[in-house]
């Protein structure tokens, strides 16, 4: 049976460190502050918002919530982004994505000041992830995968990592972050041939597809570490990942659960980015 790489201990350890850094900032007269912008009432957004609020509260980060109706237009959303840009007391923005209105989402991403981009909405931040320039923050979920691997002492240097999924939110940025750790990364997608074989031949497998229990026993081999980024619901309406946990955990060395794996670390990484952004202004 595989070791279970739970997210909570990673989040707790990050939270302790961030609480101390937040106290130091407050002593210097700076209260780290995050704006959260939500359009509509999607259940996934509400769940993430609730988790992020609790994490910020625990650490001492102040949060300004902006909630817009689901039919808010591009002009209205961008006006709020401009207000955030001009408010020196706010150090970061979390806008729940994707928006249904793709053009409004693009405009919002283009409007945000990159210095407040704590979740990699802007092209400037994305470029920093790809060039390793040290500018900008990686998407919180992509960064959470790397934090989790580091916490559990998983060595990446020289190892073969298969990343399944190539979105700009997870697959591509996490591949770049892993390459920074000197892993040999294979990026896979819906047109990859012999996907189970490519996955089986990796030391670390990262699944970010969005398909419930897609990665089964035929995709894995003994000794592997499996990181399941997926958040889906199964046929019975229960939360599950992209990996078929029951069959895969019988084979591999270690695996993250869903829920309670990567998702639990994501809000702590968001808080870390807000604290770093606040530290840059002192
Ligand atoms: P996405 O934008 O829909 O991208 C899915 C990727 O998976 C695409 O690159 C797609 O390939 C690939 N894919 C789809 N079917 C495939 C198949 N049969 N074989 C191989 N590759 C396949 O999804 P996303 O935004 O990256 O999210 C992925 C998952 O992570 C979702 O379950 C989402 O809910 C979850 N998520 C988790 C967190 C967290 O905090 N844990 C945060 C955000 C998202 P193509 O490019 O070829 O189409």
Boltz pocket constraint, residues with backbone or C-beta under 6 A from the ligand:
constraints:
  - pocket:
      binder: B
      contacts: [[A, 141], [A, 164], [A, 165], [A, 166], [A, 167], [A, 168], [A, 169], [A, 170], [A, 171], [A, 188], [A, 189], [A, 190], [A, 191], [A, 192], [A, 195], [A, 207], [A, 208], [A, 209], [A, 210], [A, 211], [A, 228], [A, 229], [A, 230], [A, 231], [A, 232], [A, 262], [A, 263], [A, 266]]
      max_distance: 6.0
